[in-house]
Amino acid sequence: MESVKDLLVEIKEKSELIVDLAYSALIFDSEDMAKEVESLEREMDDLVYKIRIKTMLAANNIEEAEQLSGILQVADAAKNIANAATDIVYLLDVDITMRPFLPSIFSKADEKLHVVMVSDRSSIVNRTIGDLNIEAETGVRVIAIKRGKRWIYDPDGDVRIKAGDVLIIRGTEDGYQFMERVARGEESWD
Amino acid sequence: MESVKDLLVEIKEKSELIVDLAYSALIFDSEDMAKEVESLEREMDDLVYKIRIKTMLAANNIEEAEQLSGILQVADAAKNIANAATDIVYLLDVDITMRPFLPSIFSKADEKLHVVMVSDRSSIVNRTIGDLNIEAETGVRVIAIKRGKRWIYDPDGDVRIKAGDVLIIRGTEDGYQFMERVARGEESWD
Protein backbone atom coordinates (compact mmCIF):
# COMPACT_ATOMS: atom_id res chain seq x y z
CA MET A 1 0.00 0.00 0.00
CA GLU A 2 2.86 2.39 0.66
CA SER A 3 3.49 3.25 -2.96
CA VAL A 4 -0.22 3.60 -3.75
CA LYS A 5 -0.30 6.24 -1.00
CA ASP A 6 2.75 8.04 -2.36
CA LEU A 7 1.30 8.03 -5.87
CA LEU A 8 -2.04 9.39 -4.65
CA VAL A 9 -0.39 12.20 -2.70
CA GLU A 10 1.68 13.12 -5.76
CA ILE A 11 -1.45 13.06 -7.95
CA LYS A 12 -3.31 15.34 -5.52
CA GLU A 13 -0.43 17.81 -5.30
CA LYS A 14 0.11 17.91 -9.06
CA SER A 15 -3.61 18.50 -9.66
CA GLU A 16 -3.51 21.55 -7.36
CA LEU A 17 -0.26 22.87 -8.84
CA ILE A 18 -1.45 22.51 -12.44
CA VAL A 19 -4.55 24.70 -11.85
CA ASP A 20 -2.35 27.41 -10.31
CA LEU A 21 0.18 27.19 -13.15
CA ALA A 22 -2.44 27.17 -15.91
CA TYR A 23 -3.97 30.45 -14.76
CA SER A 24 -0.47 31.85 -14.18
CA ALA A 25 0.51 30.96 -17.77
CA LEU A 26 -2.47 32.95 -18.98
CA ILE A 27 -1.78 35.90 -16.69
CA PHE A 28 1.87 36.10 -17.77
CA ASP A 29 0.99 35.17 -21.37
CA SER A 30 3.85 32.67 -21.13
CA GLU A 31 4.20 29.88 -23.66
CA ASP A 32 7.01 28.39 -21.56
CA MET A 33 4.71 28.01 -18.59
CA ALA A 34 2.03 26.59 -20.89
CA LYS A 35 4.50 23.93 -22.07
CA GLU A 36 5.21 23.00 -18.46
CA VAL A 37 1.48 22.63 -17.80
CA GLU A 38 1.25 20.26 -20.77
CA SER A 39 4.22 18.32 -19.47
CA LEU A 40 2.65 18.10 -15.99
CA GLU A 41 -0.52 16.74 -17.59
CA ARG A 42 1.52 13.96 -19.24
CA GLU A 43 3.12 13.17 -15.88
CA MET A 44 -0.39 12.96 -14.39
CA ASP A 45 -1.42 10.47 -17.06
CA ASP A 46 1.59 8.30 -16.17
CA LEU A 47 0.85 8.54 -12.45
CA VAL A 48 -2.80 7.59 -12.92
CA TYR A 49 -1.79 4.63 -15.11
CA LYS A 50 0.67 3.49 -12.42
CA ILE A 51 -1.86 3.79 -9.60
CA ARG A 52 -4.40 1.76 -11.57
CA ILE A 53 -1.88 -1.07 -11.99
CA LYS A 54 -0.82 -0.91 -8.32
CA THR A 55 -4.38 -0.92 -6.95
CA MET A 56 -5.34 -3.86 -9.17
CA LEU A 57 -2.36 -5.82 -7.90
CA ALA A 58 -3.12 -4.84 -4.30
CA ALA A 59 -6.73 -6.06 -4.28
CA ASN A 60 -7.02 -9.69 -3.19
CA ASN A 61 -10.75 -9.87 -2.63
CA ILE A 62 -13.91 -7.88 -3.27
CA GLU A 63 -13.68 -6.00 0.03
CA GLU A 64 -10.18 -4.75 -0.69
CA ALA A 65 -11.18 -3.91 -4.25
CA GLU A 66 -14.06 -1.75 -2.94
CA GLN A 67 -11.75 0.06 -0.55
CA LEU A 68 -9.25 0.72 -3.30
CA SER A 69 -11.88 1.89 -5.80
CA GLY A 70 -12.21 5.14 -3.84
CA ILE A 71 -8.53 5.83 -4.50
CA LEU A 72 -9.07 5.34 -8.24
CA GLN A 73 -12.02 7.72 -8.15
CA VAL A 74 -9.87 10.48 -6.61
CA ALA A 75 -7.07 9.76 -9.07
CA ASP A 76 -9.44 9.99 -12.03
CA ALA A 77 -10.93 13.24 -10.75
CA ALA A 78 -7.42 14.68 -10.32
CA LYS A 79 -6.61 13.64 -13.88
CA ASN A 80 -9.76 15.39 -15.13
CA ILE A 81 -8.78 18.53 -13.21
CA ALA A 82 -5.38 18.40 -14.95
CA ASN A 83 -6.99 17.92 -18.36
CA ALA A 84 -9.29 20.89 -17.81
CA ALA A 85 -6.38 23.04 -16.62
CA THR A 86 -4.51 22.14 -19.77
CA ASP A 87 -7.47 23.33 -21.86
CA ILE A 88 -6.81 26.77 -20.38
CA VAL A 89 -3.25 26.90 -21.70
CA TYR A 90 -4.19 25.66 -25.18
CA LEU A 91 -5.31 29.26 -25.64
CA LEU A 92 -1.63 30.20 -25.69
CA ASP A 93 -1.01 27.93 -28.69
CA VAL A 94 -3.50 29.82 -30.82
CA ASP A 95 -3.64 33.24 -32.33
CA ILE A 96 -3.28 36.09 -29.85
CA THR A 97 -6.61 37.55 -31.06
CA MET A 98 -8.39 34.96 -28.92
CA ARG A 99 -6.90 36.17 -25.64
CA PRO A 100 -6.31 39.90 -25.75
CA PHE A 101 -8.17 40.74 -22.52
CA LEU A 102 -7.33 37.70 -20.46
CA PRO A 103 -3.98 38.68 -18.91
CA SER A 104 -5.31 42.05 -17.81
CA ILE A 105 -8.60 40.64 -16.51
CA PHE A 106 -6.86 38.12 -14.32
CA SER A 107 -3.82 40.06 -13.22
CA LYS A 108 -6.07 42.76 -11.80
CA ALA A 109 -8.21 40.13 -10.10
CA ASP A 110 -5.41 38.08 -8.63
CA GLU A 111 -3.66 40.54 -6.41
CA LYS A 112 -1.80 37.80 -4.64
CA LEU A 113 0.30 36.77 -7.64
CA HIS A 114 3.46 38.80 -8.24
CA VAL A 115 6.66 38.76 -10.26
CA VAL A 116 9.95 39.73 -8.60
CA MET A 117 13.35 40.02 -10.33
CA VAL A 118 16.43 39.17 -8.29
CA SER A 119 19.22 41.73 -8.64
CA ASP A 120 22.88 40.71 -8.25
CA ARG A 121 22.96 43.10 -5.27
CA SER A 122 20.28 41.12 -3.41
CA SER A 123 21.21 39.40 -0.15
CA ILE A 124 19.21 36.28 -1.09
CA VAL A 125 21.49 35.46 -4.06
CA ASN A 126 23.16 32.05 -3.63
CA ARG A 127 20.97 31.11 -0.68
CA THR A 128 18.47 28.25 -0.81
CA ILE A 129 14.71 28.59 -0.46
CA GLY A 130 14.77 26.17 2.49
CA ASP A 131 17.61 27.98 4.24
CA LEU A 132 15.82 31.31 3.86
CA ASN A 133 12.57 29.61 4.98
CA ILE A 134 10.78 32.07 2.72
CA GLU A 135 7.19 30.94 3.28
CA ALA A 136 7.39 30.97 7.09
CA GLU A 137 9.40 34.21 7.21
CA THR A 138 7.45 36.29 4.69
CA GLY A 139 4.05 34.65 4.09
CA VAL A 140 4.75 34.35 0.36
CA ARG A 141 5.33 31.12 -1.53
CA VAL A 142 7.62 30.86 -4.55
CA ILE A 143 5.48 29.01 -7.09
CA ALA A 144 7.97 29.17 -9.95
CA ILE A 145 11.37 30.56 -10.94
CA LYS A 146 12.31 31.62 -14.45
CA ARG A 147 16.07 31.22 -14.92
CA GLY A 148 17.20 32.23 -18.39
CA LYS A 149 14.99 30.22 -20.71
CA ARG A 150 14.31 27.54 -18.13
CA TRP A 151 11.47 27.32 -15.61
CA ILE A 152 11.64 25.66 -12.21
CA TYR A 153 8.15 24.91 -10.92
CA ASP A 154 7.18 24.44 -7.30
CA PRO A 155 10.86 24.64 -6.29
CA ASP A 156 12.12 22.45 -3.45
CA GLY A 157 13.90 23.83 -0.39
CA ASP A 158 17.32 22.99 -1.81
CA VAL A 159 16.91 25.25 -4.86
CA ARG A 160 19.46 28.07 -4.69
CA ILE A 161 18.40 31.56 -5.82
CA LYS A 162 20.61 33.11 -8.52
CA ALA A 163 21.12 36.69 -9.66
CA GLY A 164 18.80 37.33 -12.61
CA ASP A 165 16.14 34.85 -11.43
CA VAL A 166 12.55 35.89 -11.96
CA LEU A 167 10.44 34.67 -9.06
CA ILE A 168 6.70 34.09 -9.41
CA ILE A 169 5.34 34.45 -5.90
CA ARG A 170 1.91 34.19 -4.31
CA GLY A 171 1.05 35.65 -0.96
CA THR A 172 0.26 38.64 1.14
CA GLU A 173 0.80 42.22 -0.03
CA ASP A 174 3.21 42.92 2.86
CA GLY A 175 5.21 39.80 2.05
CA TYR A 176 5.41 40.81 -1.60
CA GLN A 177 6.56 44.35 -0.75
CA PHE A 178 9.32 42.93 1.46
CA MET A 179 10.43 40.39 -1.17
CA GLU A 180 10.49 43.13 -3.80
CA ARG A 181 12.79 45.35 -1.71
CA VAL A 182 15.05 42.42 -0.80
CA ALA A 183 15.22 41.18 -4.40
CA ARG A 184 16.22 44.66 -5.59
CA GLY A 185 18.93 44.83 -2.91
CA GLU A 186 17.22 47.81 -1.25
CA GLU A 187 16.80 45.92 2.00
CA SER A 188 18.82 43.10 3.56
CA TRP A 189 17.16 39.73 4.24
CA ASP A 190 18.48 39.40 7.77
CA MET B 1 -17.48 44.13 -21.16
CA GLU B 2 -17.37 45.01 -17.45
CA SER B 3 -19.74 42.30 -16.32
CA VAL B 4 -18.14 39.65 -18.55
CA LYS B 5 -14.88 40.45 -16.73
CA ASP B 6 -16.50 40.21 -13.31
CA LEU B 7 -18.12 36.91 -14.21
CA LEU B 8 -14.83 35.48 -15.48
CA VAL B 9 -12.94 36.51 -12.36
CA GLU B 10 -15.65 34.92 -10.22
CA ILE B 11 -15.50 31.73 -12.31
CA LYS B 12 -11.70 31.53 -11.94
CA GLU B 13 -11.82 32.09 -8.19
CA LYS B 14 -14.61 29.56 -7.65
CA SER B 15 -12.73 26.94 -9.71
CA GLU B 16 -9.67 27.34 -7.46
CA LEU B 17 -11.71 27.33 -4.26
CA ILE B 18 -13.70 24.22 -5.24
CA VAL B 19 -10.54 22.11 -5.72
CA ASP B 20 -9.28 23.15 -2.29
CA LEU B 21 -12.65 22.46 -0.67
CA ALA B 22 -13.14 19.10 -2.38
CA TYR B 23 -9.88 17.71 -1.02
CA SER B 24 -10.63 19.32 2.36
CA ALA B 25 -14.03 17.57 2.46
CA LEU B 26 -12.25 14.26 1.94
CA ILE B 27 -9.56 15.00 4.52
CA PHE B 28 -12.13 15.99 7.16
CA ASP B 29 -14.58 13.30 5.99
CA SER B 30 -17.20 16.05 6.07
CA GLU B 31 -20.53 15.60 4.33
CA ASP B 32 -21.36 19.25 5.09
CA MET B 33 -18.32 20.43 3.15
CA ALA B 34 -19.18 17.99 0.35
CA LYS B 35 -22.65 19.57 0.11
CA GLU B 36 -21.04 23.00 -0.20
CA VAL B 37 -18.82 21.73 -3.02
CA GLU B 38 -21.92 20.48 -4.82
CA SER B 39 -23.60 23.82 -4.29
CA LEU B 40 -20.51 25.66 -5.61
CA GLU B 41 -20.64 23.47 -8.71
CA ARG B 42 -24.25 24.53 -9.34
CA GLU B 43 -23.22 28.18 -8.92
CA MET B 44 -20.46 27.57 -11.49
CA ASP B 45 -23.00 26.17 -13.95
CA ASP B 46 -25.09 29.34 -13.52
CA LEU B 47 -22.07 31.61 -13.96
CA VAL B 48 -20.95 29.80 -17.11
CA TYR B 49 -24.47 30.02 -18.54
CA LYS B 50 -24.54 33.77 -17.79
CA ILE B 51 -21.14 34.41 -19.34
CA ARG B 52 -22.16 32.57 -22.53
CA ILE B 53 -25.20 34.81 -22.88
CA LYS B 54 -23.22 37.99 -22.13
CA THR B 55 -20.42 37.18 -24.59
CA MET B 56 -22.91 36.38 -27.34
CA LEU B 57 -24.63 39.70 -26.80
CA ALA B 58 -21.28 41.52 -26.67
CA ALA B 59 -19.98 40.26 -30.01
CA ASN B 60 -20.94 42.52 -32.90
CA ASN B 61 -18.68 41.10 -35.59
CA ILE B 62 -16.42 38.14 -36.27
CA GLU B 63 -13.35 39.84 -34.79
CA GLU B 64 -15.05 40.53 -31.48
CA ALA B 65 -16.51 37.02 -31.46
CA GLU B 66 -13.00 35.56 -31.87
CA GLN B 67 -11.67 37.68 -29.04
CA LEU B 68 -14.54 36.64 -26.79
CA SER B 69 -14.24 32.94 -27.65
CA GLY B 70 -11.07 32.75 -25.54
CA ILE B 71 -13.11 33.84 -22.52
CA LEU B 72 -15.62 31.04 -23.14
CA GLN B 73 -12.77 28.53 -23.38
CA VAL B 74 -11.45 29.54 -19.96
CA ALA B 75 -14.98 29.49 -18.50
CA ASP B 76 -15.61 25.98 -19.87
CA ALA B 77 -12.29 24.73 -18.53
CA ALA B 78 -13.10 26.19 -15.10
CA LYS B 79 -16.48 24.46 -15.21
CA ASN B 80 -14.77 21.14 -16.02
CA ILE B 81 -12.39 21.67 -13.10
CA ALA B 82 -15.42 22.20 -10.85
CA ASN B 83 -17.12 19.06 -12.20
CA ALA B 84 -14.00 16.98 -11.58
CA ALA B 85 -13.63 18.40 -8.07
CA THR B 86 -17.24 17.44 -7.38
CA ASP B 87 -16.48 13.84 -8.44
CA ILE B 88 -14.07 13.75 -5.50
CA VAL B 89 -16.78 14.56 -2.97
CA TYR B 90 -19.27 12.05 -4.42
CA LEU B 91 -17.14 9.55 -2.51
CA LEU B 92 -18.65 10.98 0.66
CA ASP B 93 -22.16 10.10 -0.52
CA VAL B 94 -21.33 6.42 -0.73
CA ASP B 95 -20.52 3.71 1.74
CA ILE B 96 -17.55 4.47 3.99
CA THR B 97 -15.87 1.24 2.84
CA MET B 98 -14.79 3.05 -0.34
CA ARG B 99 -12.76 5.66 1.47
CA PRO B 100 -11.22 4.22 4.63
CA PHE B 101 -7.63 5.30 3.91
CA LEU B 102 -8.24 8.59 2.20
CA PRO B 103 -8.47 11.03 5.14
CA SER B 104 -5.30 9.67 6.70
CA ILE B 105 -3.40 9.57 3.39
CA PHE B 106 -4.13 13.19 2.64
CA SER B 107 -4.03 14.70 6.09
CA LYS B 108 -0.48 13.43 6.53
CA ALA B 109 0.46 14.76 3.12
CA ASP B 110 -1.08 18.18 3.47
CA GLU B 111 0.74 19.59 6.43
CA LYS B 112 -0.45 23.07 5.63
CA LEU B 113 -4.11 22.39 6.36
CA HIS B 114 -5.17 22.67 10.00
CA VAL B 115 -8.27 22.85 12.18
CA VAL B 116 -8.40 25.35 15.04
CA MET B 117 -11.23 25.68 17.59
CA VAL B 118 -11.94 29.14 18.97
CA SER B 119 -12.36 29.18 22.76
CA ASP B 120 -14.57 31.79 24.45
CA ARG B 121 -11.39 32.99 26.20
CA SER B 122 -9.71 33.85 22.88
CA SER B 123 -8.85 37.50 22.14
CA ILE B 124 -10.02 37.14 18.51
CA VAL B 125 -13.65 36.49 19.52
CA ASN B 126 -16.00 39.17 18.12
CA ARG B 127 -13.31 40.64 15.85
CA THR B 128 -13.54 40.52 12.06
CA ILE B 129 -11.10 38.70 9.79
CA GLY B 130 -10.36 41.96 7.97
CA ASP B 131 -9.80 43.92 11.16
CA LEU B 132 -7.40 41.25 12.44
CA ASN B 133 -5.77 41.14 8.98
CA ILE B 134 -5.09 37.46 9.66
CA GLU B 135 -3.37 36.54 6.41
CA ALA B 136 -0.89 39.43 6.45
CA GLU B 137 -0.22 39.13 10.18
CA THR B 138 0.17 35.35 10.47
CA GLY B 139 0.75 33.89 6.99
CA VAL B 140 -2.31 31.64 7.32
CA ARG B 141 -5.53 31.95 5.40
CA VAL B 142 -8.95 31.02 6.80
CA ILE B 143 -10.45 28.86 4.07
CA ALA B 144 -13.63 27.96 5.93
CA ILE B 145 -15.40 28.38 9.26
CA LYS B 146 -17.73 25.81 10.79
CA ARG B 147 -20.26 27.58 13.01
CA GLY B 148 -22.69 25.17 14.63
CA LYS B 149 -24.13 23.20 11.72
CA ARG B 150 -23.38 25.93 9.20
CA TRP B 151 -20.25 26.39 7.07
CA ILE B 152 -18.90 29.73 5.85
CA TYR B 153 -16.53 29.22 2.93
CA ASP B 154 -13.81 31.61 1.83
CA PRO B 155 -15.00 34.15 4.42
CA ASP B 156 -14.86 37.85 3.57
CA GLY B 157 -13.04 40.41 5.70
CA ASP B 158 -16.27 41.49 7.41
CA VAL B 159 -16.96 38.05 8.90
CA ARG B 160 -16.77 38.24 12.69
CA ILE B 161 -15.20 35.33 14.60
CA LYS B 162 -17.40 33.79 17.31
CA ALA B 163 -16.61 31.63 20.33
CA GLY B 164 -17.03 27.99 19.30
CA ASP B 165 -16.10 28.58 15.66
CA VAL B 166 -14.01 25.89 14.04
CA LEU B 167 -11.54 27.49 11.63
CA ILE B 168 -10.09 25.55 8.71
CA ILE B 169 -6.81 27.28 7.97
CA ARG B 170 -4.05 26.81 5.44
CA GLY B 171 -0.56 28.21 5.85
CA THR B 172 2.81 28.02 7.48
CA GLU B 173 3.53 25.85 10.53
CA ASP B 174 4.57 28.92 12.56
CA GLY B 175 1.37 30.72 11.63
CA TYR B 176 -0.70 27.69 12.61
CA GLN B 177 1.05 27.35 15.98
CA PHE B 178 0.36 31.02 16.72
CA MET B 179 -3.30 30.77 15.67
CA GLU B 180 -3.71 27.65 17.80
CA ARG B 181 -2.40 29.41 20.92
CA VAL B 182 -4.49 32.52 20.25
CA ALA B 183 -7.65 30.49 19.55
CA ARG B 184 -7.20 28.61 22.83
CA GLY B 185 -6.76 31.89 24.68
CA GLU B 186 -3.21 30.93 25.72
CA GLU B 187 -1.76 33.95 23.95
CA SER B 188 -3.20 37.37 23.20
CA TRP B 189 -3.58 38.48 19.58
CA ASP B 190 -2.04 41.92 20.10
Chai-1 contact restraints between the chains, C-beta under 6 A:
chainA,res_idxA,chainB,res_idxB,connection_type,confidence,min_distance_angstrom,max_distance_angstrom,comment,restraint_id
A,K5,B,I105,contact,1.0,0.0,6.0,A-B,restraint_1
A,L8,B,I105,contact,1.0,0.0,6.0,A-B,restraint_2
A,V9,B,A109,contact,1.0,0.0,6.0,A-B,restraint_3
A,V19,B,V19,contact,1.0,0.0,6.0,A-B,restraint_4
A,E66,B,T97,contact,1.0,0.0,6.0,A-B,restraint_5
A,E66,B,M98,contact,1.0,0.0,6.0,A-B,restraint_6
A,Q67,B,T97,contact,1.0,0.0,6.0,A-B,restraint_7
A,Q67,B,P100,contact,1.0,0.0,6.0,A-B,restraint_8
A,S69,B,M98,contact,1.0,0.0,6.0,A-B,restraint_9
A,G70,B,L91,contact,1.0,0.0,6.0,A-B,restraint_10
A,G70,B,M98,contact,1.0,0.0,6.0,A-B,restraint_11
A,G70,B,R99,contact,1.0,0.0,6.0,A-B,restraint_12
A,Q73,B,L91,contact,1.0,0.0,6.0,A-B,restraint_13
A,V74,B,I88,contact,1.0,0.0,6.0,A-B,restraint_14
A,A77,B,A84,contact,1.0,0.0,6.0,A-B,restraint_15
A,A77,B,D87,contact,1.0,0.0,6.0,A-B,restraint_16
A,A77,B,I88,contact,1.0,0.0,6.0,A-B,restraint_17
A,N80,B,A84,contact,1.0,0.0,6.0,A-B,restraint_18
A,I81,B,I81,contact,1.0,0.0,6.0,A-B,restraint_19
A,I81,B,A84,contact,1.0,0.0,6.0,A-B,restraint_20
A,A84,B,A77,contact,1.0,0.0,6.0,A-B,restraint_21
A,A84,B,N80,contact,1.0,0.0,6.0,A-B,restraint_22
A,A84,B,I81,contact,1.0,0.0,6.0,A-B,restraint_23
A,D87,B,A77,contact,1.0,0.0,6.0,A-B,restraint_24
A,I88,B,V74,contact,1.0,0.0,6.0,A-B,restraint_25
A,I88,B,A77,contact,1.0,0.0,6.0,A-B,restraint_26
A,L91,B,G70,contact,1.0,0.0,6.0,A-B,restraint_27
A,L91,B,Q73,contact,1.0,0.0,6.0,A-B,restraint_28
A,T97,B,E66,contact,1.0,0.0,6.0,A-B,restraint_29
A,T97,B,Q67,contact,1.0,0.0,6.0,A-B,restraint_30
A,M98,B,E66,contact,1.0,0.0,6.0,A-B,restraint_31
A,M98,B,S69,contact,1.0,0.0,6.0,A-B,restraint_32
A,M98,B,G70,contact,1.0,0.0,6.0,A-B,restraint_33
A,R99,B,G70,contact,1.0,0.0,6.0,A-B,restraint_34
A,P100,B,Q67,contact,1.0,0.0,6.0,A-B,restraint_35
A,I105,B,K5,contact,1.0,0.0,6.0,A-B,restraint_36
A,I105,B,L8,contact,1.0,0.0,6.0,A-B,restraint_37
A,A109,B,V9,contact,1.0,0.0,6.0,A-B,restraint_38
A,E135,B,T172,contact,1.0,0.0,6.0,A-B,restraint_39
A,A136,B,T172,contact,1.0,0.0,6.0,A-B,restraint_40
A,A136,B,D174,contact,1.0,0.0,6.0,A-B,restraint_41
A,G139,B,G139,contact,1.0,0.0,6.0,A-B,restraint_42
A,T172,B,E135,contact,1.0,0.0,6.0,A-B,restraint_43
A,T172,B,A136,contact,1.0,0.0,6.0,A-B,restraint_44
A,D174,B,A136,contact,1.0,0.0,6.0,A-B,restraint_45
